[in-house]
Amino acid sequence: VEVEVEVSPEIFSDEIKVLENMKRKIEEKMKAELNISCQIKLIRPKSIVRSEGKAKRVVDLRKKEGSQ
């Protein structure tokens, strides 16, 4: 499972070490709280599309059976 985490402007850093540490902590917390392993992808502030009305929070990118 890949989880995109939008980093707030206050926390966003150009320093790789800071971002890698944040990513690792989120992965560990997800494993501890939900018992799932996932790959965290940190993305820039305001890069997740905002929708009006009902938010789309899960995007299933699996290929459907019979599709190519």
PyMOL Python script that loads the backbone (N, CA, C, O; Angstrom):
from pymol import cmd

cmd.read_pdbstr("""\
ATOM      1  N   VAL A   1       0.851  -1.170   0.000  1.00  0.00           N
ATOM      2  CA  VAL A   1       0.000   0.000   0.000  1.00  0.00           C
ATOM      3  C   VAL A   1       0.892   1.226   0.000  1.00  0.00           C
ATOM      4  O   VAL A   1       1.838   1.326   0.782  1.00  0.00           O
ATOM      5  N   GLU A   2       0.579   2.155  -0.885  1.00  0.00           N
ATOM      6  CA  GLU A   2       1.295   3.430  -0.897  1.00  0.00           C
ATOM      7  C   GLU A   2       0.353   4.507  -0.380  1.00  0.00           C
ATOM      8  O   GLU A   2      -0.788   4.617  -0.831  1.00  0.00           O
ATOM      9  N   VAL A   3       0.836   5.297   0.566  1.00  0.00           N
ATOM     10  CA  VAL A   3       0.044   6.375   1.150  1.00  0.00           C
ATOM     11  C   VAL A   3       0.751   7.690   0.872  1.00  0.00           C
ATOM     12  O   VAL A   3       1.910   7.878   1.241  1.00  0.00           O
ATOM     13  N   GLU A   4       0.033   8.604   0.213  1.00  0.00           N
ATOM     14  CA  GLU A   4       0.589   9.930  -0.030  1.00  0.00           C
ATOM     15  C   GLU A   4       0.237  10.822   1.157  1.00  0.00           C
ATOM     16  O   GLU A   4      -0.922  10.916   1.562  1.00  0.00           O
ATOM     17  N   VAL A   5       1.251  11.465   1.699  1.00  0.00           N
ATOM     18  CA  VAL A   5       1.065  12.365   2.838  1.00  0.00           C
ATOM     19  C   VAL A   5       1.500  13.746   2.406  1.00  0.00           C
ATOM     20  O   VAL A   5       2.663  13.976   2.077  1.00  0.00           O
ATOM     21  N   GLU A   6       0.544  14.667   2.412  1.00  0.00           N
ATOM     22  CA  GLU A   6       0.856  16.047   2.057  1.00  0.00           C
ATOM     23  C   GLU A   6       1.455  16.739   3.274  1.00  0.00           C
ATOM     24  O   GLU A   6       0.837  16.801   4.337  1.00  0.00           O
ATOM     25  N   VAL A   7       2.648  17.250   3.106  1.00  0.00           N
ATOM     26  CA  VAL A   7       3.363  17.897   4.200  1.00  0.00           C
ATOM     27  C   VAL A   7       2.911  19.361   4.280  1.00  0.00           C
ATOM     28  O   VAL A   7       2.860  20.051   3.263  1.00  0.00           O
ATOM     29  N   SER A   8       2.589  19.824   5.469  1.00  0.00           N
ATOM     30  CA  SER A   8       2.150  21.213   5.618  1.00  0.00           C
ATOM     31  C   SER A   8       3.323  22.156   5.361  1.00  0.00           C
ATOM     32  O   SER A   8       4.478  21.779   5.559  1.00  0.00           O
ATOM     33  N   PRO A   9       3.032  23.373   4.923  1.00  0.00           N
ATOM     34  CA  PRO A   9       4.115  24.335   4.643  1.00  0.00           C
ATOM     35  C   PRO A   9       5.012  24.586   5.852  1.00  0.00           C
ATOM     36  O   PRO A   9       6.209  24.826   5.691  1.00  0.00           O
ATOM     37  N   GLU A  10       4.452  24.535   7.055  1.00  0.00           N
ATOM     38  CA  GLU A  10       5.241  24.785   8.261  1.00  0.00           C
ATOM     39  C   GLU A  10       6.264  23.678   8.520  1.00  0.00           C
ATOM     40  O   GLU A  10       7.315  23.926   9.112  1.00  0.00           O
ATOM     41  N   ILE A  11       5.959  22.473   8.081  1.00  0.00           N
ATOM     42  CA  ILE A  11       6.824  21.319   8.348  1.00  0.00           C
ATOM     43  C   ILE A  11       7.723  21.002   7.162  1.00  0.00           C
ATOM     44  O   ILE A  11       8.795  20.422   7.336  1.00  0.00           O
ATOM     45  N   PHE A  12       7.300  21.376   5.958  1.00  0.00           N
ATOM     46  CA  PHE A  12       8.055  21.046   4.752  1.00  0.00           C
ATOM     47  C   PHE A  12       9.489  21.551   4.859  1.00  0.00           C
ATOM     48  O   PHE A  12       9.741  22.659   5.332  1.00  0.00           O
ATOM     49  N   SER A  13      10.421  20.715   4.409  1.00  0.00           N
ATOM     50  CA  SER A  13      11.839  21.056   4.493  1.00  0.00           C
ATOM     51  C   SER A  13      12.542  20.589   3.228  1.00  0.00           C
ATOM     52  O   SER A  13      12.162  19.583   2.630  1.00  0.00           O
ATOM     53  N   ASP A  14      13.568  21.327   2.826  1.00  0.00           N
ATOM     54  CA  ASP A  14      14.390  20.901   1.697  1.00  0.00           C
ATOM     55  C   ASP A  14      15.468  19.928   2.148  1.00  0.00           C
ATOM     56  O   ASP A  14      16.186  19.365   1.322  1.00  0.00           O
ATOM     57  N   GLU A  15      15.584  19.729   3.456  1.00  0.00           N
ATOM     58  CA  GLU A  15      16.618  18.859   3.999  1.00  0.00           C
ATOM     59  C   GLU A  15      16.143  17.412   3.939  1.00  0.00           C
ATOM     60  O   GLU A  15      15.157  17.047   4.581  1.00  0.00           O
ATOM     61  N   ILE A  16      16.839  16.603   3.178  1.00  0.00           N
ATOM     62  CA  ILE A  16      16.467  15.207   2.956  1.00  0.00           C
ATOM     63  C   ILE A  16      16.395  14.429   4.267  1.00  0.00           C
ATOM     64  O   ILE A  16      15.476  13.632   4.457  1.00  0.00           O
ATOM     65  N   LYS A  17      17.328  14.642   5.155  1.00  0.00           N
ATOM     66  CA  LYS A  17      17.368  13.913   6.421  1.00  0.00           C
ATOM     67  C   LYS A  17      16.087  14.135   7.230  1.00  0.00           C
ATOM     68  O   LYS A  17      15.558  13.196   7.825  1.00  0.00           O
ATOM     69  N   VAL A  18      15.595  15.362   7.251  1.00  0.00           N
ATOM     70  CA  VAL A  18      14.370  15.692   7.989  1.00  0.00           C
ATOM     71  C   VAL A  18      13.174  14.964   7.380  1.00  0.00           C
ATOM     72  O   VAL A  18      12.363  14.386   8.104  1.00  0.00           O
ATOM     73  N   LEU A  19      13.062  14.991   6.053  1.00  0.00           N
ATOM     74  CA  LEU A  19      11.946  14.331   5.377  1.00  0.00           C
ATOM     75  C   LEU A  19      12.004  12.815   5.527  1.00  0.00           C
ATOM     76  O   LEU A  19      10.972  12.179   5.742  1.00  0.00           O
ATOM     77  N   GLU A  20      13.183  12.232   5.418  1.00  0.00           N
ATOM     78  CA  GLU A  20      13.329  10.779   5.577  1.00  0.00           C
ATOM     79  C   GLU A  20      12.949  10.351   6.993  1.00  0.00           C
ATOM     80  O   GLU A  20      12.312   9.313   7.175  1.00  0.00           O
ATOM     81  N   ASN A  21      13.330  11.131   7.983  1.00  0.00           N
ATOM     82  CA  ASN A  21      12.986  10.837   9.366  1.00  0.00           C
ATOM     83  C   ASN A  21      11.468  10.900   9.564  1.00  0.00           C
ATOM     84  O   ASN A  21      10.890  10.044  10.234  1.00  0.00           O
ATOM     85  N   MET A  22      10.829  11.912   8.981  1.00  0.00           N
ATOM     86  CA  MET A  22       9.380  12.052   9.078  1.00  0.00           C
ATOM     87  C   MET A  22       8.675  10.862   8.412  1.00  0.00           C
ATOM     88  O   MET A  22       7.723  10.308   8.963  1.00  0.00           O
ATOM     89  N   LYS A  23       9.142  10.487   7.247  1.00  0.00           N
ATOM     90  CA  LYS A  23       8.583   9.350   6.506  1.00  0.00           C
ATOM     91  C   LYS A  23       8.681   8.064   7.330  1.00  0.00           C
ATOM     92  O   LYS A  23       7.715   7.306   7.429  1.00  0.00           O
ATOM     93  N   ARG A  24       9.846   7.829   7.913  1.00  0.00           N
ATOM     94  CA  ARG A  24      10.061   6.618   8.716  1.00  0.00           C
ATOM     95  C   ARG A  24       9.127   6.598   9.927  1.00  0.00           C
ATOM     96  O   ARG A  24       8.550   5.559  10.249  1.00  0.00           O
ATOM     97  N   LYS A  25       8.979   7.735  10.590  1.00  0.00           N
ATOM     98  CA  LYS A  25       8.099   7.807  11.763  1.00  0.00           C
ATOM     99  C   LYS A  25       6.642   7.512  11.394  1.00  0.00           C
ATOM    100  O   LYS A  25       5.939   6.824  12.134  1.00  0.00           O
ATOM    101  N   ILE A  26       6.197   8.028  10.263  1.00  0.00           N
ATOM    102  CA  ILE A  26       4.824   7.772   9.822  1.00  0.00           C
ATOM    103  C   ILE A  26       4.638   6.298   9.501  1.00  0.00           C
ATOM    104  O   ILE A  26       3.627   5.704   9.875  1.00  0.00           O
ATOM    105  N   GLU A  27       5.603   5.705   8.813  1.00  0.00           N
ATOM    106  CA  GLU A  27       5.520   4.266   8.494  1.00  0.00           C
ATOM    107  C   GLU A  27       5.459   3.425   9.772  1.00  0.00           C
ATOM    108  O   GLU A  27       4.667   2.487   9.863  1.00  0.00           O
ATOM    109  N   GLU A  28       6.289   3.759  10.750  1.00  0.00           N
ATOM    110  CA  GLU A  28       6.293   3.031  12.026  1.00  0.00           C
ATOM    111  C   GLU A  28       4.971   3.184  12.762  1.00  0.00           C
ATOM    112  O   GLU A  28       4.462   2.222  13.337  1.00  0.00           O
ATOM    113  N   LYS A  29       4.413   4.390  12.748  1.00  0.00           N
ATOM    114  CA  LYS A  29       3.142   4.648  13.426  1.00  0.00           C
ATOM    115  C   LYS A  29       2.002   3.875  12.755  1.00  0.00           C
ATOM    116  O   LYS A  29       1.143   3.322  13.441  1.00  0.00           O
ATOM    117  N   MET A  30       1.991   3.834  11.443  1.00  0.00           N
ATOM    118  CA  MET A  30       0.960   3.080  10.710  1.00  0.00           C
ATOM    119  C   MET A  30       1.049   1.596  11.064  1.00  0.00           C
ATOM    120  O   MET A  30       0.027   0.939  11.261  1.00  0.00           O
ATOM    121  N   LYS A  31       2.265   1.074  11.144  1.00  0.00           N
ATOM    122  CA  LYS A  31       2.467  -0.336  11.491  1.00  0.00           C
ATOM    123  C   LYS A  31       2.008  -0.600  12.920  1.00  0.00           C
ATOM    124  O   LYS A  31       1.336  -1.598  13.179  1.00  0.00           O
ATOM    125  N   ALA A  32       2.362   0.279  13.845  1.00  0.00           N
ATOM    126  CA  ALA A  32       2.018   0.088  15.253  1.00  0.00           C
ATOM    127  C   ALA A  32       0.515   0.230  15.504  1.00  0.00           C
ATOM    128  O   ALA A  32      -0.062  -0.553  16.259  1.00  0.00           O
ATOM    129  N   GLU A  33      -0.117   1.214  14.881  1.00  0.00           N
ATOM    130  CA  GLU A  33      -1.524   1.502  15.155  1.00  0.00           C
ATOM    131  C   GLU A  33      -2.486   0.639  14.344  1.00  0.00           C
ATOM    132  O   GLU A  33      -3.509   0.190  14.859  1.00  0.00           O
ATOM    133  N   LEU A  34      -2.152   0.408  13.065  1.00  0.00           N
ATOM    134  CA  LEU A  34      -3.076  -0.290  12.175  1.00  0.00           C
ATOM    135  C   LEU A  34      -2.614  -1.690  11.781  1.00  0.00           C
ATOM    136  O   LEU A  34      -3.346  -2.445  11.141  1.00  0.00           O
ATOM    137  N   ASN A  35      -1.388  -2.019  12.174  1.00  0.00           N
ATOM    138  CA  ASN A  35      -0.790  -3.313  11.845  1.00  0.00           C
ATOM    139  C   ASN A  35      -0.739  -3.556  10.335  1.00  0.00           C
ATOM    140  O   ASN A  35      -0.975  -4.670   9.866  1.00  0.00           O
ATOM    141  N   ILE A  36      -0.428  -2.502   9.584  1.00  0.00           N
ATOM    142  CA  ILE A  36      -0.219  -2.650   8.143  1.00  0.00           C
ATOM    143  C   ILE A  36       1.110  -2.001   7.779  1.00  0.00           C
ATOM    144  O   ILE A  36       1.504  -0.977   8.337  1.00  0.00           O
ATOM    145  N   SER A  37       1.775  -2.623   6.840  1.00  0.00           N
ATOM    146  CA  SER A  37       3.003  -2.036   6.313  1.00  0.00           C
ATOM    147  C   SER A  37       2.628  -1.243   5.081  1.00  0.00           C
ATOM    148  O   SER A  37       1.877  -1.719   4.229  1.00  0.00           O
ATOM    149  N   CYS A  38       3.147  -0.045   4.989  1.00  0.00           N
ATOM    150  CA  CYS A  38       2.851   0.764   3.820  1.00  0.00           C
ATOM    151  C   CYS A  38       4.068   1.603   3.468  1.00  0.00           C
ATOM    152  O   CYS A  38       4.961   1.833   4.284  1.00  0.00           O
ATOM    153  N   GLN A  39       4.065   2.045   2.230  1.00  0.00           N
ATOM    154  CA  GLN A  39       5.128   2.912   1.762  1.00  0.00           C
ATOM    155  C   GLN A  39       4.574   4.333   1.791  1.00  0.00           C
ATOM    156  O   GLN A  39       3.580   4.627   1.128  1.00  0.00           O
ATOM    157  N   ILE A  40       5.203   5.195   2.544  1.00  0.00           N
ATOM    158  CA  ILE A  40       4.777   6.576   2.655  1.00  0.00           C
ATOM    159  C   ILE A  40       5.489   7.396   1.587  1.00  0.00           C
ATOM    160  O   ILE A  40       6.700   7.286   1.399  1.00  0.00           O
ATOM    161  N   LYS A  41       4.716   8.211   0.898  1.00  0.00           N
ATOM    162  CA  LYS A  41       5.266   9.121  -0.103  1.00  0.00           C
ATOM    163  C   LYS A  41       4.914  10.534   0.350  1.00  0.00           C
ATOM    164  O   LYS A  41       3.749  10.930   0.332  1.00  0.00           O
ATOM    165  N   LEU A  42       5.931  11.287   0.755  1.00  0.00           N
ATOM    166  CA  LEU A  42       5.717  12.670   1.183  1.00  0.00           C
ATOM    167  C   LEU A  42       5.627  13.545  -0.063  1.00  0.00           C
ATOM    168  O   LEU A  42       6.473  13.474  -0.955  1.00  0.00           O
ATOM    169  N   ILE A  43       4.582  14.373  -0.102  1.00  0.00           N
ATOM    170  CA  ILE A  43       4.407  15.238  -1.264  1.00  0.00           C
ATOM    171  C   ILE A  43       4.287  16.688  -0.821  1.00  0.00           C
ATOM    172  O   ILE A  43       3.984  16.978   0.336  1.00  0.00           O
ATOM    173  N   ARG A  44       4.526  17.577  -1.750  1.00  0.00           N
ATOM    174  CA  ARG A  44       4.553  19.024  -1.481  1.00  0.00           C
ATOM    175  C   ARG A  44       3.218  19.534  -0.953  1.00  0.00           C
ATOM    176  O   ARG A  44       2.163  18.975  -1.254  1.00  0.00           O
ATOM    177  N   PRO A  45       3.279  20.603  -0.164  1.00  0.00           N
ATOM    178  CA  PRO A  45       2.051  21.233   0.321  1.00  0.00           C
ATOM    179  C   PRO A  45       1.134  21.636  -0.835  1.00  0.00           C
ATOM    180  O   PRO A  45       1.596  22.096  -1.879  1.00  0.00           O
ATOM    181  N   LYS A  46      -0.157  21.458  -0.631  1.00  0.00           N
ATOM    182  CA  LYS A  46      -1.204  21.839  -1.591  1.00  0.00           C
ATOM    183  C   LYS A  46      -1.146  21.059  -2.899  1.00  0.00           C
ATOM    184  O   LYS A  46      -1.679  21.526  -3.906  1.00  0.00           O
ATOM    185  N   SER A  47      -0.510  19.878  -2.917  1.00  0.00           N
ATOM    186  CA  SER A  47      -0.419  19.109  -4.155  1.00  0.00           C
ATOM    187  C   SER A  47      -1.535  18.070  -4.297  1.00  0.00           C
ATOM    188  O   SER A  47      -1.731  17.522  -5.382  1.00  0.00           O
ATOM    189  N   ILE A  48      -2.261  17.798  -3.220  1.00  0.00           N
ATOM    190  CA  ILE A  48      -3.411  16.903  -3.316  1.00  0.00           C
ATOM    191  C   ILE A  48      -4.607  17.748  -3.724  1.00  0.00           C
ATOM    192  O   ILE A  48      -4.911  18.765  -3.101  1.00  0.00           O
ATOM    193  N   VAL A  49      -5.277  17.313  -4.777  1.00  0.00           N
ATOM    194  CA  VAL A  49      -6.411  18.055  -5.314  1.00  0.00           C
ATOM    195  C   VAL A  49      -7.523  18.130  -4.280  1.00  0.00           C
ATOM    196  O   VAL A  49      -7.921  17.122  -3.696  1.00  0.00           O
ATOM    197  N   ARG A  50      -8.014  19.336  -4.066  1.00  0.00           N
ATOM    198  CA  ARG A  50      -9.137  19.545  -3.160  1.00  0.00           C
ATOM    199  C   ARG A  50     -10.404  19.436  -3.973  1.00  0.00           C
ATOM    200  O   ARG A  50     -10.479  19.954  -5.087  1.00  0.00           O
ATOM    201  N   SER A  51     -11.393  18.772  -3.429  1.00  0.00           N
ATOM    202  CA  SER A  51     -12.659  18.658  -4.146  1.00  0.00           C
ATOM    203  C   SER A  51     -13.743  19.377  -3.366  1.00  0.00           C
ATOM    204  O   SER A  51     -13.697  19.470  -2.139  1.00  0.00           O
ATOM    205  N   GLU A  52     -14.691  19.869  -4.084  1.00  0.00           N
ATOM    206  CA  GLU A  52     -15.839  20.487  -3.443  1.00  0.00           C
ATOM    207  C   GLU A  52     -16.855  19.392  -3.199  1.00  0.00           C
ATOM    208  O   GLU A  52     -17.038  18.502  -4.029  1.00  0.00           O
ATOM    209  N   GLY A  53     -17.503  19.463  -2.076  1.00  0.00           N
ATOM    210  CA  GLY A  53     -18.462  18.415  -1.753  1.00  0.00           C
ATOM    211  C   GLY A  53     -17.764  17.253  -1.089  1.00  0.00           C
ATOM    212  O   GLY A  53     -16.857  17.445  -0.280  1.00  0.00           O
ATOM    213  N   LYS A  54     -18.180  16.054  -1.426  1.00  0.00           N
ATOM    214  CA  LYS A  54     -17.635  14.852  -0.803  1.00  0.00           C
ATOM    215  C   LYS A  54     -16.200  14.594  -1.267  1.00  0.00           C
ATOM    216  O   LYS A  54     -15.922  14.549  -2.465  1.00  0.00           O
ATOM    217  N   ALA A  55     -15.309  14.429  -0.315  1.00  0.00           N
ATOM    218  CA  ALA A  55     -13.894  14.218  -0.632  1.00  0.00           C
ATOM    219  C   ALA A  55     -13.641  12.787  -1.080  1.00  0.00           C
ATOM    220  O   ALA A  55     -14.249  11.849  -0.563  1.00  0.00           O
ATOM    221  N   LYS A  56     -12.743  12.625  -2.041  1.00  0.00           N
ATOM    222  CA  LYS A  56     -12.317  11.301  -2.488  1.00  0.00           C
ATOM    223  C   LYS A  56     -11.008  11.010  -1.775  1.00  0.00           C
ATOM    224  O   LYS A  56      -9.973  11.579  -2.123  1.00  0.00           O
ATOM    225  N   ARG A  57     -11.040  10.135  -0.789  1.00  0.00           N
ATOM    226  CA  ARG A  57      -9.876   9.908   0.058  1.00  0.00           C
ATOM    227  C   ARG A  57      -9.074   8.671  -0.319  1.00  0.00           C
ATOM    228  O   ARG A  57      -7.918   8.539   0.083  1.00  0.00           O
ATOM    229  N   VAL A  58      -9.671   7.765  -1.085  1.00  0.00           N
ATOM    230  CA  VAL A  58      -8.972   6.545  -1.471  1.00  0.00           C
ATOM    231  C   VAL A  58      -9.022   6.424  -2.983  1.00  0.00           C
ATOM    232  O   VAL A  58     -10.086   6.544  -3.592  1.00  0.00           O
ATOM    233  N   VAL A  59      -7.866   6.186  -3.582  1.00  0.00           N
ATOM    234  CA  VAL A  59      -7.788   5.970  -5.016  1.00  0.00           C
ATOM    235  C   VAL A  59      -7.232   4.580  -5.230  1.00  0.00           C
ATOM    236  O   VAL A  59      -6.102   4.291  -4.836  1.00  0.00           O
ATOM    237  N   ASP A  60      -8.023   3.711  -5.858  1.00  0.00           N
ATOM    238  CA  ASP A  60      -7.619   2.334  -6.103  1.00  0.00           C
ATOM    239  C   ASP A  60      -6.928   2.264  -7.460  1.00  0.00           C
ATOM    240  O   ASP A  60      -7.572   2.423  -8.497  1.00  0.00           O
ATOM    241  N   LEU A  61      -5.625   2.029  -7.455  1.00  0.00           N
ATOM    242  CA  LEU A  61      -4.859   1.986  -8.681  1.00  0.00           C
ATOM    243  C   LEU A  61      -4.567   0.567  -9.168  1.00  0.00           C
ATOM    244  O   LEU A  61      -3.782   0.363 -10.094  1.00  0.00           O
ATOM    245  N   ARG A  62      -5.218  -0.420  -8.520  1.00  0.00           N
ATOM    246  CA  ARG A  62      -5.007  -1.795  -8.977  1.00  0.00           C
ATOM    247  C   ARG A  62      -5.604  -1.961 -10.368  1.00  0.00           C
ATOM    248  O   ARG A  62      -6.588  -1.312 -10.721  1.00  0.00           O
ATOM    249  N   LYS A  63      -4.990  -2.842 -11.149  1.00  0.00           N
ATOM    250  CA  LYS A  63      -5.522  -3.140 -12.474  1.00  0.00           C
ATOM    251  C   LYS A  63      -6.679  -4.110 -12.318  1.00  0.00           C
ATOM    252  O   LYS A  63      -6.603  -5.075 -11.557  1.00  0.00           O
ATOM    253  N   LYS A  64      -7.744  -3.843 -13.045  1.00  0.00           N
ATOM    254  CA  LYS A  64      -8.898  -4.732 -12.998  1.00  0.00           C
ATOM    255  C   LYS A  64      -8.617  -5.983 -13.805  1.00  0.00           C
ATOM    256  O   LYS A  64      -7.865  -5.959 -14.780  1.00  0.00           O
ATOM    257  N   GLU A  65      -9.227  -7.066 -13.386  1.00  0.00           N
ATOM    258  CA  GLU A  65      -9.052  -8.347 -14.065  1.00  0.00           C
ATOM    259  C   GLU A  65      -9.486  -8.217 -15.509  1.00  0.00           C
ATOM    260  O   GLU A  65     -10.562  -7.686 -15.785  1.00  0.00           O
ATOM    261  N   GLY A  66      -8.673  -8.688 -16.432  1.00  0.00           N
ATOM    262  CA  GLY A  66      -8.992  -8.618 -17.847  1.00  0.00           C
ATOM    263  C   GLY A  66      -8.554  -7.319 -18.510  1.00  0.00           C
ATOM    264  O   GLY A  66      -8.585  -7.212 -19.736  1.00  0.00           O
ATOM    265  N   SER A  67      -8.143  -6.324 -17.712  1.00  0.00           N
ATOM    266  CA  SER A  67      -7.660  -5.059 -18.260  1.00  0.00           C
ATOM    267  C   SER A  67      -6.165  -5.145 -18.486  1.00  0.00           C
ATOM    268  O   SER A  67      -5.473  -5.946 -17.858  1.00  0.00           O
ATOM    269  N   GLN A  68      -5.677  -4.314 -19.386  1.00  0.00           N
ATOM    270  CA  GLN A  68      -4.231  -4.289 -19.622  1.00  0.00           C
ATOM    271  C   GLN A  68      -3.662  -2.958 -19.361  1.00  0.00           C
ATOM    272  O   GLN A  68      -2.456  -2.762 -19.511  1.00  0.00           O
TER     273      GLN A  68
END
""", "prot")
cmd.dss("prot")
cmd.show_as("cartoon", "prot")
cmd.util.cbc("prot")
cmd.orient("prot")
